[in-house]
Amino acid sequence: MIVIYASRTGNVEAIAAQLDVETVDINTIAAAEEDFILMTYTDGAGDVPFEVESFLSDPANVQHMKGVIVSGDPMYGEENYCGAGDRLHETYGTEVLYRVENAGTEADIAAIRELVK
């Protein structure tokens, strides 16, 4: 399984680079040809980033999505923290596998690495 990620500030990209699995920047792929885990940041006040919404507008991509790992910043409040994951779950029924603050800690990276194996 691969990890397809969206990263604006570099936090999610930094996590993806440490996972020891194939990772693909969402901006470089139009269609998923295999099952994947989506890693994304949370935009604004708990929103799904535009590039993620665009990618998931293709039902085939949604069908291949097997879970979401979401990054967020607690300074936006508890109800918005990692809100992109909540919204993806509400829209697609996708399980939120892990919530991580910004670029995470070593313990977060280790836990995420285990999830994506």
Residue frames as qw, qx, qy, qz and C-alpha x, y, z in Angstrom:
[[0.000, 0.891, 0.454, 0.000, 0.00, 0.00, 0.00],
 [0.416, 0.332, -0.013, 0.847, 1.23, 3.48, -0.79],
 [0.167, -0.680, -0.414, 0.581, 0.77, 6.78, 1.00],
 [0.255, 0.610, 0.337, 0.670, -0.56, 9.71, -0.98],
 [0.366, -0.551, -0.398, 0.635, 0.02, 12.96, 0.84],
 [0.145, 0.841, 0.222, 0.471, -0.91, 16.63, 0.70],
 [0.579, -0.471, -0.223, 0.627, 1.45, 19.07, 2.39],
 [0.201, 0.929, 0.158, 0.266, 1.40, 22.85, 2.29],
 [0.242, -0.918, 0.293, -0.114, 3.91, 23.84, 4.95],
 [0.437, 0.523, -0.722, 0.124, 6.10, 20.75, 4.71],
 [0.498, -0.364, 0.630, -0.472, 4.92, 19.08, 7.92],
 [0.910, 0.141, 0.281, -0.272, 3.10, 16.21, 6.24],
 [0.712, 0.609, -0.346, 0.048, 5.83, 15.83, 3.63],
 [0.003, 0.617, -0.707, 0.345, 8.41, 15.52, 6.44],
 [0.707, -0.163, 0.579, -0.372, 6.36, 12.76, 8.06],
 [0.894, 0.402, 0.040, -0.195, 5.87, 10.95, 4.74],
 [0.461, 0.702, -0.532, 0.109, 9.62, 11.01, 4.07],
 [0.169, -0.484, 0.778, -0.365, 10.21, 8.99, 7.26],
 [0.817, -0.041, 0.246, -0.520, 7.73, 6.17, 6.66],
 [0.253, -0.327, 0.891, 0.189, 9.80, 3.60, 4.76],
 [0.535, 0.452, 0.714, -0.007, 6.98, 3.04, 2.24],
 [0.285, 0.314, 0.476, 0.771, 6.26, 4.46, -1.20],
 [0.032, 0.685, 0.408, -0.603, 4.86, 7.99, -0.92],
 [0.311, 0.430, 0.519, 0.670, 3.37, 10.18, -3.63],
 [0.031, 0.272, 0.177, -0.946, 2.65, 13.91, -3.52],
 [0.394, 0.579, 0.675, -0.233, -1.04, 14.36, -4.32],
 [0.259, 0.808, -0.076, -0.524, -0.13, 17.20, -6.71],
 [0.043, 0.506, -0.749, -0.425, 1.78, 14.77, -8.94],
 [0.109, 0.118, 0.981, 0.105, -0.90, 12.12, -9.42],
 [0.439, -0.062, -0.251, -0.861, -4.27, 12.26, -11.16],
 [0.864, -0.155, -0.206, -0.433, -5.53, 8.80, -10.34],
 [0.445, -0.462, 0.742, -0.194, -4.67, 6.13, -7.82],
 [0.667, 0.261, -0.613, -0.333, -4.06, 2.75, -9.40],
 [0.569, -0.088, -0.783, 0.236, -3.83, 0.89, -6.09],
 [0.527, -0.753, -0.394, -0.005, -5.06, 1.13, -2.53],
 [0.363, 0.424, -0.284, 0.780, -3.58, 3.98, -0.52],
 [0.375, -0.667, -0.478, 0.431, -3.62, 5.76, 2.79],
 [0.187, 0.805, 0.147, 0.544, -4.17, 9.50, 2.52],
 [0.485, -0.432, -0.312, 0.693, -2.08, 11.83, 4.66],
 [0.147, 0.719, 0.302, 0.608, -3.24, 15.41, 4.71],
 [0.157, -0.025, -0.381, 0.911, -2.99, 18.63, 6.59],
 [0.011, 0.736, 0.657, -0.163, -6.01, 20.51, 7.86],
 [0.235, 0.375, 0.215, 0.871, -6.74, 23.79, 6.14],
 [0.242, -0.488, -0.053, -0.837, -8.09, 26.86, 7.92],
 [0.486, -0.278, 0.480, -0.676, -10.72, 26.11, 10.52],
 [0.596, -0.040, 0.773, -0.212, -10.84, 22.33, 10.10],
 [0.695, 0.565, -0.021, -0.443, -11.28, 22.18, 6.34],
 [0.845, 0.100, 0.438, 0.289, -10.18, 19.64, 3.76],
 [0.184, -0.524, 0.380, 0.740, -7.50, 21.14, 1.48],
 [0.590, 0.578, -0.088, -0.556, -8.56, 21.98, -2.07],
 [0.328, 0.478, -0.771, -0.262, -6.09, 19.55, -3.67],
 [0.181, -0.005, 0.956, -0.229, -7.49, 16.70, -1.58],
 [0.533, 0.465, 0.440, -0.553, -11.08, 17.57, -2.51],
 [0.495, 0.610, -0.381, -0.488, -10.08, 17.75, -6.16],
 [0.135, 0.332, -0.930, -0.084, -8.30, 14.38, -6.04],
 [0.218, 0.163, 0.907, -0.320, -11.25, 12.74, -4.29],
 [0.538, 0.407, 0.047, -0.737, -13.75, 14.12, -6.80],
 [0.532, 0.289, -0.722, -0.334, -12.86, 11.00, -8.81],
 [0.856, -0.297, 0.116, -0.406, -14.89, 8.11, -7.35],
 [0.898, 0.206, -0.347, 0.175, -12.14, 5.65, -8.31],
 [0.271, 0.486, -0.526, 0.643, -9.71, 7.49, -6.03],
 [0.563, -0.417, 0.305, -0.646, -12.21, 7.36, -3.17],
 [0.966, -0.036, -0.150, -0.208, -12.60, 3.63, -3.71],
 [0.755, 0.291, -0.436, 0.393, -8.84, 3.10, -3.28],
 [0.069, -0.602, 0.416, -0.678, -8.61, 5.23, -0.12],
 [0.698, -0.224, -0.677, 0.059, -8.28, 2.89, 2.88],
 [0.533, -0.657, -0.377, 0.377, -7.75, 5.39, 5.67],
 [0.178, 0.867, -0.012, 0.466, -6.66, 8.90, 6.58],
 [0.611, -0.349, -0.279, 0.653, -3.80, 10.23, 8.66],
 [0.090, 0.878, 0.257, 0.393, -4.33, 13.89, 9.40],
 [0.479, -0.050, -0.282, 0.830, -2.13, 16.69, 10.66],
 [0.140, -0.857, -0.356, -0.344, -3.40, 19.73, 12.46],
 [0.265, 0.300, -0.384, 0.832, -2.49, 22.58, 14.73],
 [0.306, -0.547, -0.734, 0.261, -4.24, 22.80, 18.12],
 [0.105, -0.240, -0.145, 0.954, -4.08, 26.60, 18.05],
 [0.292, -0.159, -0.488, -0.807, -7.23, 26.46, 15.85],
 [0.606, -0.210, 0.312, -0.701, -9.21, 24.98, 18.74],
 [0.418, -0.116, 0.890, -0.139, -10.23, 21.50, 19.75],
 [0.674, 0.474, 0.475, -0.309, -13.19, 21.30, 17.38],
 [0.561, 0.779, -0.192, -0.202, -11.01, 22.22, 14.38],
 [0.278, -0.613, 0.732, 0.110, -7.90, 20.25, 15.33],
 [0.175, -0.121, 0.931, 0.298, -7.30, 17.72, 12.54],
 [0.534, 0.411, 0.376, -0.636, -10.78, 18.60, 11.27],
 [0.455, 0.437, -0.568, -0.529, -9.96, 17.55, 7.71],
 [0.112, 0.088, -0.989, 0.028, -9.96, 13.95, 8.93],
 [0.298, 0.340, 0.701, -0.552, -13.38, 14.37, 10.53],
 [0.499, 0.537, -0.035, -0.679, -14.80, 15.89, 7.37],
 [0.354, 0.350, -0.793, -0.351, -13.33, 13.13, 5.19],
 [0.055, 0.088, 0.964, -0.244, -14.85, 10.56, 7.52],
 [0.397, 0.455, 0.457, -0.652, -18.25, 12.30, 7.36],
 [0.491, 0.556, -0.272, -0.613, -18.15, 12.54, 3.56],
 [0.574, 0.393, -0.677, -0.239, -16.59, 9.20, 2.57],
 [0.917, -0.337, -0.017, -0.212, -16.83, 7.03, 5.69],
 [0.675, 0.438, -0.473, 0.358, -13.06, 6.72, 5.69],
 [0.749, -0.571, -0.250, 0.226, -11.48, 5.77, 9.00],
 [0.044, 0.896, -0.340, 0.280, -9.22, 8.36, 10.61],
 [0.887, 0.019, -0.389, 0.247, -6.20, 6.23, 11.46],
 [0.608, -0.295, -0.251, 0.693, -4.08, 8.82, 13.26],
 [0.021, 0.972, 0.136, 0.189, -4.11, 12.48, 14.24],
 [0.719, -0.100, -0.108, 0.679, -0.78, 14.24, 14.52],
 [0.110, -0.933, -0.110, 0.325, 0.16, 17.72, 15.65],
 [0.184, 0.870, -0.349, -0.296, 2.00, 19.52, 12.87],
 [0.530, 0.534, -0.653, -0.082, 5.11, 17.45, 11.93],
 [0.925, -0.267, -0.244, -0.119, 4.71, 15.09, 14.90],
 [0.423, -0.716, 0.549, -0.087, 7.15, 13.65, 17.37],
 [0.164, 0.390, -0.897, -0.125, 9.43, 10.64, 17.02],
 [0.336, 0.122, 0.870, -0.340, 6.74, 8.59, 18.79],
 [0.596, 0.549, 0.196, -0.552, 4.13, 9.80, 16.27],
 [0.422, 0.583, -0.591, -0.364, 6.38, 8.87, 13.35],
 [0.040, -0.208, 0.974, -0.077, 6.95, 5.39, 14.80],
 [0.462, 0.314, 0.695, -0.453, 3.21, 4.87, 15.32],
 [0.577, 0.628, -0.058, -0.519, 2.38, 6.06, 11.80],
 [0.217, 0.499, -0.804, -0.239, 5.13, 3.88, 10.34],
 [0.238, 0.015, 0.952, -0.194, 3.47, 0.85, 11.98],
 [0.533, 0.489, 0.427, -0.543, 0.04, 1.84, 10.65],
 [0.534, 0.664, -0.246, -0.462, 1.15, 2.06, 7.03],
 [0.152, -0.376, 0.900, 0.160, 3.01, -1.26, 6.95]]
